[in-house]
């Protein structure tokens, strides 16, 4: 299945932040959205999720314009994983995950036995079965992020939209979330995620786009995007990019340098 | 207090149903004209058989003309206010929200005060009050739509609700100011304090019943959508919820419930705020059980308050005085017990 973004411009009201952006995201892979703060990543993200109407351009999912989908239909194809947050009420983890089934339930229905089974299965797959009866609000940030991924998977979507899935997580939790992301992509899901870590592109063997500060887009895989020049143009910093061998596989290391650049920040 | 791993909703549900039935039975015996339980049974038996004996005539009329409509009205009003408060708290994602947040009570108060000032018959006062209550909320929704242009409407809605409430409150004050101080002013003032005594009639009971069935029914059916709405607008949409439609349905149902209660029984504060809150402390935030248990709890609480209102002093205490006097200590006790899980 293909998410085809055609010549989209988006923004709030009269202020357009992203202009003429096109991209094709395929299921079975990770697509990273990189760029500095304020460049419009979130706006683009929300436009793809249909939370904001595009200023111009079209987005097609499986050949059909996303504005032609009903909320229910769209939610069965595209699921949203927000950043780990604290909701005002202490729902149990199982209740949170089963809410992912709302798009598979009738307008006035409650979750069926099968919906609970799907939720339980997802909890097991993600290795967070032990959390199922805990209150969501009492979990750590990493656990909450996994629960939100579980809720999205309970929607049985083709695409996952992940908004900075590793932000605010400690070193270990970042890795476990990223590992899950790669595994889900290998299993056939399309994953579109925004991230502040350029290395994620290489780690997930992802394609993606880097949005530069002047509004240009650099498309490609990590070899094309992760260059010192591109990172300088995007973030205004110097960075060291290194290819290292580890047990026969090539890994990319991206280390920002603290010294000031010639063009300043 | 509630813990996510305990399944005690069915127990609480069954307990509240038994409690409600018991309380209804006991409430029938209370009052200036005390009727012992066995006599009530006797009257019911004779009523069913179709011939009331001479000695039971008075008990019969007290029971069927005054007490039953009054008790059922209190039960339904408690359930209605709690359901609408519970729904609003989830949708506005704030446990401190009450059913009045969009101005329905202030609107209904103006309608009633106007009707009383103009000396309209009681049915017309109810109708005017109901219409003003609904109109206030529609005005808030319209304002939020115009100002918000589709973005951040919930916050704008709450702000518009605050503004419209205060406008309608000053209109009530204005009506009180021009009202005749010997007759009209006390009448309006007492009306606004709420009472089930003047409201107890079968026609009111049927109206309230229809309102509760329609509004409460919709809210019960939308329980899982309200669950999703508690995660915020964006996430709810991404879960597949048509948020505009669900929000409109929730607001209209809650407004119907509150406006119906206020136009018949007067302004009754607190119930819609504390009952869902206390229920959440007991059974957790899932509307699957929170909604029906809030309604049952609200019904029991309101009946308790009404019994107090008609037994504590000779004559009658206004309901809204007692909802806070009884509700506040109960609420503080629950907060104290549940403070670890709360916030």
HADDOCK unambig.tbl for C-alpha pairs under 7 A between the chains (distance, minus, plus):
assign (segid A and resid 51 and name CA) (segid B and resid 234 and name CA) 6.56 0.50 0.50
assign (segid A and resid 71 and name CA) (segid B and resid 237 and name CA) 6.69 0.50 0.50
assign (segid A and resid 71 and name CA) (segid B and resid 240 and name CA) 4.65 0.50 0.50
assign (segid A and resid 71 and name CA) (segid B and resid 241 and name CA) 6.15 0.50 0.50
assign (segid A and resid 71 and name CA) (segid B and resid 242 and name CA) 5.93 0.50 0.50
assign (segid A and resid 72 and name CA) (segid B and resid 240 and name CA) 4.22 0.50 0.50
assign (segid A and resid 72 and name CA) (segid B and resid 241 and name CA) 6.64 0.50 0.50
assign (segid A and resid 74 and name CA) (segid B and resid 240 and name CA) 6.96 0.50 0.50
assign (segid A and resid 75 and name CA) (segid B and resid 238 and name CA) 5.76 0.50 0.50
assign (segid A and resid 75 and name CA) (segid B and resid 239 and name CA) 5.64 0.50 0.50
assign (segid A and resid 75 and name CA) (segid B and resid 240 and name CA) 4.77 0.50 0.50
assign (segid A and resid 79 and name CA) (segid B and resid 238 and name CA) 6.28 0.50 0.50
assign (segid A and resid 80 and name CA) (segid B and resid 238 and name CA) 5.92 0.50 0.50
assign (segid A and resid 87 and name CA) (segid B and resid 231 and name CA) 6.11 0.50 0.50
assign (segid A and resid 88 and name CA) (segid B and resid 93 and name CA) 6.17 0.50 0.50
assign (segid A and resid 88 and name CA) (segid B and resid 94 and name CA) 6.61 0.50 0.50
assign (segid A and resid 89 and name CA) (segid B and resid 285 and name CA) 5.95 0.50 0.50
assign (segid A and resid 90 and name CA) (segid B and resid 284 and name CA) 6.96 0.50 0.50
assign (segid A and resid 90 and name CA) (segid B and resid 285 and name CA) 6.25 0.50 0.50
assign (segid A and resid 91 and name CA) (segid B and resid 284 and name CA) 6.92 0.50 0.50
assign (segid A and resid 91 and name CA) (segid B and resid 285 and name CA) 5.73 0.50 0.50
assign (segid A and resid 91 and name CA) (segid B and resid 286 and name CA) 6.36 0.50 0.50
assign (segid A and resid 92 and name CA) (segid B and resid 4 and name CA) 5.25 0.50 0.50
assign (segid A and resid 99 and name CA) (segid B and resid 228 and name CA) 6.52 0.50 0.50
assign (segid A and resid 100 and name CA) (segid B and resid 239 and name CA) 6.03 0.50 0.50
assign (segid A and resid 102 and name CA) (segid B and resid 239 and name CA) 6.44 0.50 0.50
assign (segid A and resid 102 and name CA) (segid B and resid 240 and name CA) 6.59 0.50 0.50
assign (segid A and resid 103 and name CA) (segid B and resid 239 and name CA) 6.14 0.50 0.50
assign (segid A and resid 103 and name CA) (segid B and resid 240 and name CA) 4.82 0.50 0.50
assign (segid A and resid 108 and name CA) (segid B and resid 221 and name CA) 4.97 0.50 0.50
assign (segid A and resid 108 and name CA) (segid B and resid 222 and name CA) 5.64 0.50 0.50
assign (segid A and resid 109 and name CA) (segid B and resid 221 and name CA) 6.92 0.50 0.50
assign (segid A and resid 110 and name CA) (segid B and resid 224 and name CA) 6.23 0.50 0.50
assign (segid A and resid 133 and name CA) (segid B and resid 4 and name CA) 5.45 0.50 0.50
assign (segid A and resid 133 and name CA) (segid B and resid 5 and name CA) 4.79 0.50 0.50
assign (segid A and resid 134 and name CA) (segid B and resid 4 and name CA) 5.49 0.50 0.50
assign (segid A and resid 134 and name CA) (segid B and resid 5 and name CA) 6.47 0.50 0.50
assign (segid A and resid 135 and name CA) (segid B and resid 4 and name CA) 5.39 0.50 0.50
